[in-house]
Amino acid sequence: MSLGLQIRFLKLLRVLGDGDADASDFMNDILAQNAGNAVLYECVATTIMAIEDNGGLRVLAINILGRFLSNRDNNIRYVALNMLVRAISVDSQAVQRHRATILECVKDADASLRKRALELVYVLANESNVQILTKELTDDLVVSDLEFRGDLCAKMCSMVEKFSPNKIWFIDQMLKVLSEAGNYVKDEVWHSLIVVITNALNLHGYSVRSLYKAETLVRVVVWCIGEYGDLLVNNTGVLDIEDPVTVSESAAVDVVDIYKILKAFKLLWNPQNVVRASKNSHDCAVPFPFLDQSPESSKSNL
């Protein structure tokens, strides 16, 4: 609706409400909550964001949209989120200033609002803020409802993969996500984690110890112990950042024996399928040698 049409509409309401108590009462909420916001939105959406400007007006417009996010009306907040997504291409730094308010919208009870806010957080992510955003979203993941958890996991894993500052942080964050919502994570994420662990030769020991302590991550835990169980048992390559862990050979084999209970594991990980990653111009194959082995043969590999 154009600004001129909105002004005419407001004049019409004035005429209809003049001397009519019932009509005036009916339009009270409309005028109190929406009239000013509608004019402001029209000014921001079709004028300030469209004209050539040195930046000052656009920052003002984005700040207005940021204030809309604190409005009690979810429709206004949703419209503001839509506009902020568009505004990122114009002035991402100005949008970043409203990051805390946007993150609060991710926790909202309204499903549409949550989803739109998450999309905005995703496009806001970069190398400098990924650690802050991931921490906030991980906290949300613990309390999020089941319908939203899949989308939240997907966005978090993608952010971590794109902007991870180092491999240790990547592994740690993936383990947190998988521990909290492993059933809602796509298989591509498990594959990606295994490829990173395989190619990080100096982090094999760190990875297997971290995974051993994260007992809920059956698929990656069993694979990693099958591959690097000797590093777990012998405490090889312990990093300064690690807490001590003592694991006997029999305890490690007990974890691998989970595959006997989880026969469905073969449906999730087909032993004929090999995850491959390119490194130094050659393929690094990631097999699953323990899937068709007895506990005794698994133990001998450790």
C-alpha positions in Angstrom: 0.0 0.0 0.0 1.5 3.4 -1.0 2.1 6.1 1.5 -0.5 8.4 -0.1 -3.1 5.6 0.0 -2.3 5.0 3.7 -2.8 8.7 4.4 -6.2 8.6 2.6 -7.1 5.5 4.6 -6.3 7.3 7.9 -8.4 10.3 6.8 -11.3 7.9 6.0 -11.0 6.4 9.5 -11.2 9.9 11.0 -14.4 10.6 9.1 -15.9 7.2 10.0 -15.1 7.6 13.7 -16.2 11.2 14.0 -19.3 11.2 16.3 -19.5 7.3 16.2 -18.5 5.8 19.5 -18.8 2.2 18.2 -16.7 2.8 15.1 -14.1 4.7 17.1 -13.8 1.8 19.6 -13.4 -0.7 16.7 -10.5 1.2 15.1 -8.7 2.0 18.4 -6.2 -0.9 18.2 -5.6 -0.3 14.5 -4.7 3.3 15.0 -2.7 2.7 18.2 -0.6 -0.1 17.0 -0.4 -0.1 13.2 -0.9 3.4 11.7 2.4 4.9 12.7 4.3 1.6 12.0 2.7 1.3 8.5 3.8 4.8 7.5 7.3 4.2 8.9 7.6 0.8 7.1 6.5 2.4 3.8 9.1 5.1 4.3 11.8 2.5 4.9 10.8 -0.1 2.4 9.9 1.9 -0.7 11.8 5.1 -0.2 14.9 5.1 2.0 16.1 1.6 0.9 15.5 2.5 -2.8 17.1 5.9 -3.2 20.7 6.7 -3.7 22.1 7.7 -0.4 25.4 8.1 1.4 24.5 5.6 4.1 23.1 7.8 6.9 19.5 7.4 5.9 19.9 3.6 5.4 21.4 3.2 8.9 18.4 5.1 10.2 16.0 2.8 8.2 17.7 -0.3 9.5 17.5 1.0 13.1 13.8 1.5 12.6 13.4 -2.1 11.5 15.5 -3.2 14.5 13.0 -1.4 16.8 10.1 -3.2 15.0 11.6 -6.5 16.3 10.7 -5.5 19.8 7.1 -4.9 18.9 4.4 -7.1 20.5 2.8 -7.7 17.1 4.3 -10.7 15.4 3.2 -9.5 12.0 5.2 -6.4 12.4 8.2 -8.4 13.6 8.0 -10.8 10.7 7.8 -7.9 8.2 10.9 -6.3 9.8 12.8 -9.6 9.6 12.0 -9.8 5.9 13.2 -6.3 5.3 16.4 -6.9 7.3 17.2 -9.9 5.1 17.1 -7.6 2.1 19.0 -4.9 3.9 22.1 -7.1 4.5 23.1 -6.6 0.9 22.9 -2.8 1.4 24.6 -2.4 4.8 25.4 -5.7 6.6 27.3 -3.9 9.4 24.2 -1.9 10.4 22.1 -5.1 10.5 24.8 -6.8 12.6 24.1 -4.2 15.4 20.7 -5.8 15.9 22.1 -9.3 16.2 21.0 -9.8 19.8 17.4 -8.9 19.1 17.4 -11.2 16.0 18.7 -14.1 18.1 15.9 -13.5 20.6 13.4 -13.9 17.7 14.9 -17.4 17.1 13.5 -18.4 20.5 10.0 -17.1 19.8 6.9 -19.3 20.2 5.7 -18.4 16.7 7.0 -21.0 14.3 7.1 -18.6 11.2 8.9 -16.0 13.2 11.5 -18.4 14.4 12.2 -19.8 11.0 12.6 -16.3 9.4 14.8 -15.2 12.2 17.0 -18.3 11.8 17.4 -17.5 8.1 18.5 -14.0 8.9 21.0 -15.3 11.5 22.4 -17.6 8.9 23.0 -14.9 6.3 24.6 -12.7 9.1 27.2 -15.4 9.9 30.8 -14.8 9.0 34.3 -15.7 10.2 34.3 -13.0 12.9 30.9 -13.9 14.5 30.4 -17.6 13.9 31.6 -18.6 17.3 29.2 -16.2 19.1 26.3 -17.2 16.9 27.0 -20.9 17.2 27.1 -20.7 21.0 23.7 -18.9 21.1 22.1 -21.3 18.7 23.5 -24.3 20.6 21.7 -23.0 23.7 18.5 -22.7 21.7 19.0 -26.2 20.3 18.7 -27.7 23.8 15.2 -26.2 24.4 13.9 -26.0 20.9 10.8 -28.0 19.9 11.2 -31.1 17.7 9.6 -29.5 14.6 12.2 -26.7 14.6 15.2 -28.7 15.6 15.9 -30.1 12.1 16.1 -26.6 10.5 18.2 -25.3 13.4 20.7 -28.3 13.1 21.0 -27.8 9.4 21.8 -24.1 9.6 24.2 -24.5 12.5 26.2 -27.3 10.8 26.4 -25.3 7.6 27.7 -22.2 9.5 30.3 -24.3 11.3 31.5 -25.9 8.1 31.7 -22.6 6.2 33.3 -20.4 8.8 35.2 -22.7 11.2 38.4 -21.0 12.4 40.3 -24.3 12.9 39.7 -28.1 12.9 39.6 -28.5 16.7 36.8 -26.0 16.9 35.0 -27.6 14.0 35.2 -31.1 15.7 34.1 -29.7 19.1 31.1 -27.8 17.6 30.0 -30.7 15.5 30.1 -33.0 18.6 27.9 -30.6 20.5 25.3 -30.4 17.8 25.4 -34.2 17.3 25.1 -34.8 21.0 22.1 -32.6 21.4 20.2 -33.5 18.2 21.9 -36.4 16.4 18.7 -37.8 15.1 17.9 -34.6 13.4 21.2 -34.3 11.6 21.5 -35.3 8.0 24.0 -38.0 7.0 26.1 -35.5 5.1 27.0 -33.9 8.4 28.3 -37.2 9.8 30.3 -37.8 6.6 31.8 -34.3 6.8 32.9 -34.9 10.4 34.5 -38.2 9.6 36.4 -36.7 6.6 37.7 -33.9 8.7 38.9 -36.3 11.4 40.5 -38.6 8.9 42.5 -35.8 7.2 43.6 -34.2 10.5 46.3 -36.7 11.3 47.5 -34.8 14.4 44.0 -34.8 15.8 43.2 -38.5 15.6 43.9 -39.1 19.3 42.0 -35.9 20.3 39.0 -36.9 18.2 38.7 -40.5 19.5 39.0 -39.4 23.1 36.4 -36.7 22.6 34.1 -39.1 20.9 34.6 -41.8 23.5 33.3 -39.3 26.1 30.3 -38.4 23.9 28.6 -41.7 24.3 25.4 -40.8 22.4 27.2 -40.4 19.1 27.1 -44.1 18.3 27.9 -43.9 14.6 30.9 -41.7 14.7 32.1 -43.2 18.1 32.2 -46.7 16.8 33.9 -45.8 13.6 36.5 -43.7 15.3 37.3 -46.3 17.9 37.6 -48.9 15.2 40.1 -46.7 13.4 42.0 -45.1 16.2 41.4 -47.3 19.2 45.1 -47.7 19.9 45.4 -43.9 20.4 42.5 -44.0 22.9 43.9 -46.9 24.9 47.5 -45.7 24.9 46.7 -42.0 25.3 48.8 -41.1 22.3 49.0 -37.5 21.1 47.3 -35.9 24.1 46.8 -32.2 23.6 47.2 -29.5 26.3 43.5 -28.6 26.1 42.3 -32.1 26.9 41.2 -33.6 30.2 42.9 -36.9 31.1 40.9 -40.0 30.2 41.8 -43.6 31.0 40.3 -46.3 28.8 41.2 -50.0 29.0 41.3 -52.2 25.9 38.3 -54.1 27.0 36.3 -50.9 27.6 37.0 -49.8 24.0 36.0 -53.1 22.6 32.7 -53.0 24.6 31.8 -49.8 22.8 32.6 -51.3 19.4 30.3 -54.3 20.4 27.4 -51.9 20.1 27.2 -52.9 16.5 25.9 -56.3 17.5 22.9 -54.6 19.1 22.4 -52.0 16.4 22.0 -54.2 13.3 20.2 -51.2 11.8 23.7 -49.6 11.7 24.3 -51.4 8.4 21.3 -49.7 6.9 22.7 -46.3 8.0 26.3 -47.0 7.0 26.5 -49.4 4.1 30.0 -51.0 4.4 30.2 -51.0 0.6 30.1 -47.2 0.6 33.3 -45.5 1.4 33.6 -41.9 2.3 36.2 -40.2 0.2 37.9 -36.9 0.5 40.5 -35.3 -1.7 43.7 -34.4 0.0 47.1 -33.5 -1.6 45.7 -34.7 -5.0 44.9 -38.2 -3.8 41.8 -39.9 -2.3 41.7 -40.6 1.4 39.4 -43.5 1.9 37.5 -43.8 5.2 36.4 -47.5 5.6 34.3 -49.2 8.3 36.5 -52.3 9.0 34.7 -53.3 12.2 31.2 -53.7 10.8 31.6 -57.3 9.7 34.1 -58.3 12.4 33.6 -60.4 15.5 34.5 -58.8 18.9 37.7 -60.8 18.9 38.9 -59.5 15.6 37.9 -56.0 16.5 40.0 -56.3 19.7 43.0 -57.4 17.7 42.8 -54.3 15.6 43.1 -52.2 18.7 
